[in-house]
């Protein structure tokens, strides 16, 4: 049986890839019917694209896989609370459920309000929060 923790660990593996590539270590996966249909991590440096956040890359991959722009039957697992740009993309994709690890008090969408997500999107926060936060802190400590 797949659990929230199992899927968040898969997103965490994507965050570790980002870390190894010198990207801010955020990873995301999208699940449909207990199957991972998209995996992504931040690629803003690699692609020289400020919009290449893990969530955006994962939405694009999942939409291509499903052949639809709507992800209402899907769950995204992401290691960091989405920013307002990503929350907007999740709104338009009509994501069914969002599960995130670490909170982002400076740039996270909750700072601006839950209504940035689609009204039908359910949210679970704090999954593997300690591990996700530690990876981010380690990344930024090495940069300072």
Buried (B, 14 or more C-beta within 10 A) or exposed (E): EEEBEEBBBBBBBBBBBBBEEEBBBBBBBBBBEEEBBBBBBBBBEEEEEEEBBBBBBBBBBBBEBBEEEBBEBBBBBBBBBBBBBBBBBBBEBBBBBBBBBBBBEEBBBBBEEEEBBBEEBEBEBEBBBEBBBEBBEEBEEEEE
